[in-house]
Amino acid sequence: QVQLVESGGGLVQAGGSLRLSCAASGLTFSAYAMGWFRQAPGKERAFVAAISGRAFSTYYADSVKGRFTISRDNAKNTVYLQMNSLKPEDTAVYYCAASPMMNKLRAGVSDYWGQGTQVTVSS
């Protein structure tokens, strides 16, 4: 079965950086668009970034443009989210997502989800 396993979350001070990783198994990785979503306490899960199967296209939420970078290594079946200049409002559980269709991810729908990793940014 498909598994998405996130890692790399933690506690960081405002202005700092973290890199999240998501290792995928059970799917033809390069055939799937991959995305990152986040859910802050008391809020709905929100789109953060997505990357197409062969990394030709990337998309970002306005709130993270210029600070976050999504990338992937198809040889390692892994997608990354480099987060720089972190702000307290970036505090959330971050989820990895996979779908054969990029438009589904951008609409907030995914075929598969990871279990999430906590990112906490202190002020």
Backbone as a ProteinNet text record, in pm:
[ID]
protein_1_A
[PRIMARY]
QVQLVESGGGLVQAGGSLRLSCAASGLTFSAYAMGWFRQAPGKERAFVAAISGRAFSTYYADSVKGRFTISRDNAKNTVYLQMNSLKPEDTAVYYCAASPMMNKLRAGVSDYWGQGTQVTVSS
[TERTIARY]
84.3	0	89	26.6	100.7	127.9	250.2	288.5	365.4	332.3	404.5	449.9	579.1	633.7	713.3	661.1	727.5	830.1	929.9	1028.6	1087	1157.2	1226.7	1161.4	1044.1	980	1052.7	1011.5	1073.8	1043.4	1121.1	1106.6	1220	1185.4	1286.4	1246.4	1344.4	1315.2	1274.6	1198.8	1159.1	1283.9	1274.5	1388.2	1473.9	1451.2	1529.4	1478.9	1540.7	1508.5	1487.4	1407.4	1389.6	1371.5	1408.7	1380.9	1300.1	1182.1	1097.7	1124.1	1113.6	1126.5	1003.4	970	859.6	904	918.5	958.2	833.3	822.8	705.8	740.4	643.8	658.4	523.3	527.7	404.4	338.2	408	352.1	464	425	522.9	547.4	651.2	669.9	667.6	737.9	749	616	518.8	387.6	293.9	340.1	255.6	306.6	214.1	242.8	245.5	335.5	350.7	326	271.8	241.4	262.6	266.5	271.6	151.4	89.7	-20.3	12.3	-59.3	-39.1	-171.4	-175.8	-294.7	-252.9	-289.3	-261.6	-375.8	-351.2	-456.5	-580.8	-695.4	-821.4	-850.6	-763.7	-782.6	-792.6	-844.2	-853.6	-717.3	-702.7	-578.8	-568.6	-450.4	-430.4	-315.2	-329.9	-226	-103.1	15.4	141.4	218.5	242.8	323.3	299	327	314.1	416	451.3	549.7	502.5	518.2	474.5	567.9	526	595.9	742.3	770.1	909.1	969.1	902.8	953.2	956.6	875.4	872.1	795.8	701.8	617.6	611.2	611.4	592.3	488.9	420.2	317.6	328.8	299.4	311.9	192.3	158.2	63.5	129.8	50.8	107.1	181.8	135.7	194	335.6	377.7	511	601.4	550	631.2	753.6	867.4	992.3	1060.8	991.8	1051.2	1064.4	969.2	968.7	1002.8	1068.9	1101	1068.9	988.1	957.7	1047.3	1094.4	1177.9	1154.8	1206.9	1191.3	1311.2	1335.1	1439.9	1371.4	1344.4	1270	1350	1481.5	1564.1	1550.4	1514.8	1499.9	1353.5	1261.4	1117.7	1089.6	1150.3	1139.8	1109.7	1023.3	994.1	1035.4	1081.8	1134.6	1059.7	1062.6	1014.8	1118	1193.5	1290.1	1218.6	1221.7	1148.8	1248.9	1256.8	1347.3	1267.6	1335.2	1272.3	1139.8	1142.2	1019.3	960.5	828.5	753.6	666.3	628.4	539.9	411.4	362.4	239.2	257.9	381.7	406.8	389.3	368.3	349	225.9	245.6	137.4	189.1	95.1	132.2	139.5	250.1	272.3	251.6	171.1	135	187.8	237.4	276.2	156.1	142.8	28.9	74.5	3	35.9	-90.9	-85.6	-197.3	-144.7	-205.6	-163.1	-197.6	-287	-333	-294.9	-213.8	-171	-290.2	-390.9	-505.5	-577.7	-576.8	-641.3	-565.9	-433.7	-355	-379	-377.2	-396	-534.8	-629.1	-765.5	-781.8	-675	-680.3	-724.7	-727.5	-771	-650.9	-637.6	-525	-569.3	-501.3	-530.2	-466.6	-352.4	-279.5	-224.6	-220.9	-170.1	-71	28.3	115.1	51.9	123.6	69.8	95.3	182.8	208.5	331	391.8	505	486.1	512.3	488	603.2	567.6	664	617.2	704.9	673	777.9	731.7	821.1	796.8	898.8	886.3	927.2	864.3	893.4	1003.3
-118.1	0	124.6	235.9	361.2	412.8	453.7	517	644.1	747.4	873.8	902.5	917	934.7	1064.4	1160.7	1289.8	1285.6	1371.3	1389.4	1529.1	1571.5	1699.2	1811.8	1787.2	1891.7	1915.1	2021.9	2052	2192.5	2236.3	2370	2457.9	2575.7	2667.1	2809.8	2896.4	3037.3	3108.8	3214.6	3296.3	3341.7	3335.1	3368.1	3249.1	3138	3018.5	2937.7	2820.9	2735.2	2591	2520.3	2376.7	2316	2189.3	2117.6	1992.7	1986	1868.7	1771.2	1643.8	1538.7	1449.4	1393	1297.2	1182	1065.7	946.3	868.3	838.8	770	627.1	539.2	400.5	348.4	243.8	182.5	250.2	343.5	411.1	440.6	463.6	504.2	653.2	684	818.3	926.4	904.2	1010.2	1035.2	947.8	966.3	1049.8	1087.6	1159.5	1300.6	1394.7	1526.4	1512.6	1586.7	1581.4	1721	1721.5	1850.5	1851.1	1970.7	1993	2078.4	2038.7	2113	2136.6	2226.8	2247.4	2278.6	2243.3	2270.3	2327.2	2451.4	2518	2489.6	2502.3	2476.4	2561.1	2496.2	2566	2609.5	2569.6	2610	2487.9	2510.1	2402.7	2377.2	2258.1	2226	2312.3	2363.8	2460	2416.5	2446.7	2418.2	2504.7	2444	2516.5	2520.6	2403.9	2397.2	2264.3	2261.3	2137.3	2137.6	2016.1	1999.6	1887.6	1906.5	1805.3	1684.5	1578.1	1450.3	1456.2	1534.4	1546.3	1680.9	1750.1	1876.5	1988.9	1978	2085.7	2207.5	2181.5	2290	2287.2	2406	2419.4	2527.8	2514.2	2610.4	2634.6	2758	2795.4	2878.6	2864.6	2957.4	3094.1	3198.6	3333.5	3357.4	3296.5	3320.7	3266.9	3178.3	3118.3	3148.1	3214	3244.7	3324.4	3283.1	3352.3	3303.4	3224.5	3172.5	3019.8	2952.9	2806.9	2759.9	2643.9	2583.7	2434.8	2390	2247.9	2187.1	2066.3	1995.7	1845.6	1769.9	1625.9	1554.8	1433.3	1346.9	1215.8	1198.7	1080.2	952.1	962.5	843.5	793.7	885.1	850.4	845.3	868.3	869.8	963.7	1080.2	1173.7	1314.4	1382.8	1522.1	1602.9	1724.2	1809.5	1942.1	2003.3	2140.3	2215.7	2301.4	2387.1	2512.3	2537.2	2650.5	2746.2	2865.9	2969.3	3086.8	3171	3290.8	3256	3155.2	3107.5	3210.1	3211.3	3304	3224.9	3285.3	3214.4	3164.7	3238.7	3196.3	3075	3031.1	2906.2	2784	2805.1	2694.1	2612.8	2482.8	2395.4	2252.1	2160.3	2025.4	2025.7	1979.6	1978.9	1836.8	1828.1	1699.9	1690.2	1574.4	1541	1480.1	1506.2	1455.5	1413.3	1317.6	1266.8	1247.2	1288.5	1267.9	1261.7	1179.5	1178.7	1310.7	1386.7	1510.3	1632.2	1718.1	1840.5	1926.1	1932.9	2020	1977.9	1849.4	1802.7	1855.8	1848	1898.9	2048.2	2120.8	2266	2301	2208.9	2229.6	2177.4	2123.1	2075.2	1932	1859.1	1719.5	1632.1	1520.9	1432.7	1287.2	1203	1059.6	995.6	1049.6	992.3	1103.9	1074.5	1170.1	1101.9	1178.3	1131.6	1156	1119.6	1131.8	1269.2	1346.2	1482	1493	1610.7	1641.4	1782.6	1799.4	1927.4	2024	2144.8	2254.8	2364.8	2404	2510.1	2619.4	2741.3	2855.4	2949.5	2969.4	3055.7	3198.9	3293.6	3434.5	3486.9
0	0	0	-34	-40.6	100.5	121	247.2	219.5	293.2	289.4	432	451.2	585.4	591.4	668	682.9	794.8	781.8	887.5	875.4	980.2	975.5	1051.9	1107.6	1185.8	1317	1386	1514.3	1558.7	1656.9	1713.8	1663	1614	1561.3	1596.7	1611.4	1638.2	1510.7	1527.1	1412.9	1336.9	1205.1	1119.8	1083.9	1150	1125.2	1007.4	989.1	874.8	919.7	843	859	720.6	707.9	584.4	617.3	560.9	576.9	462.8	494	394.1	399	286.2	279.1	190	250.6	177.4	137	8.9	-44.2	-83.5	-66.7	-110.1	-155.2	-237.9	-284.3	-401.4	-465.7	-583	-681.6	-806.3	-908	-887	-813.3	-758.1	-865.2	-974.5	-1076.1	-1146.7	-1130.1	-1191.8	-1105.6	-987.3	-892.3	-869.5	-873.1	-818.8	-666.8	-605.7	-460.4	-402.6	-284.3	-223.4	-73.7	-21	122.8	162.9	271.7	330.8	477.6	539.8	683.5	751.2	878.7	957.5	1091.8	1113.6	1240.7	1338.3	1466.4	1565.1	1540.5	1534.7	1516.1	1374.3	1280.2	1141.1	1050.9	931.6	834.2	769.6	717.7	647.2	522.1	494.7	386.6	296.7	169.2	69.7	97.1	84.2	99.6	-31.8	-90.4	-211.5	-280.7	-412	-488	-600.2	-643.6	-749.9	-840.9	-970	-1065.4	-1062.6	-1130.6	-1122.5	-1162.4	-1265.1	-1310.5	-1275.6	-1181.2	-1127.3	-1229.3	-1333.6	-1432.4	-1379.5	-1287.8	-1237.6	-1085.7	-1026.8	-882.9	-856.2	-746.1	-706.7	-557	-517.1	-376.6	-332.1	-206.5	-145.8	-135.2	-147	-141.2	-10.2	95.8	227.7	242.5	152.6	165.4	46.4	-55.3	-173	-134	-189.1	-159.6	-33.3	47.8	171.4	168.3	107.5	102.7	-38.8	-47.4	-176.5	-171.4	-265.8	-276.7	-384.1	-358.2	-455.1	-437.5	-531.4	-522	-581.6	-533.5	-586	-624	-751.5	-794.7	-778.2	-773.7	-750.4	-606.8	-516.7	-375	-331	-424.6	-391	-273.9	-279.6	-167.6	-218.2	-145.7	-172.6	-49.4	-74.7	31.1	35.7	152.5	166.6	248.7	181.1	249.2	295.3	424.5	482	544.3	489.5	539.2	593.5	668	724.8	792	874.3	937.2	1031.5	1035.8	1119	1217.1	1328	1422	1355.7	1257.4	1190.2	1100	1081.7	1009	1098.1	1226.4	1318.8	1279.9	1260.4	1215.2	1207.6	1187.8	1147.4	994.9	942.5	798.3	745.5	639.2	580.1	437.6	404.5	268.1	197.6	68.7	-7.2	-146.1	-204.1	-337.1	-417.9	-542.6	-634	-776.4	-861.9	-1002.3	-1072.2	-1013.6	-1077.4	-995.6	-1054.7	-987.2	-947.5	-1034.9	-1006.8	-878.9	-849.5	-725.8	-604.5	-608.2	-495.9	-477	-585.6	-576	-525.7	-544.5	-493.8	-351.6	-294.9	-157.6	-142.3	-252.3	-250	-283.4	-212.4	-239.4	-230.1	-307.1	-300.9	-178	-137.7	-24	63.5	193.9	291.8	384.7	428.9	534.9	670.5	775.4	910.5	971.5	909.4	955.5	1043.7	1040.7	1126.9	1182.4	1309.9	1376.3	1352.5	1313.3	1303.5	1397.9	1487.8	1583.1	1571.6	1546.9	1533	1650	1730.3	1847.3	1812.3	1879.4	1851.6	1941.2
[MASK]
+++++++++++++++++++++++++++++++++++++++++++++++++++++++++++++++++++++++++++++++++++++++++++++++++++++++++++++++++++++++++++

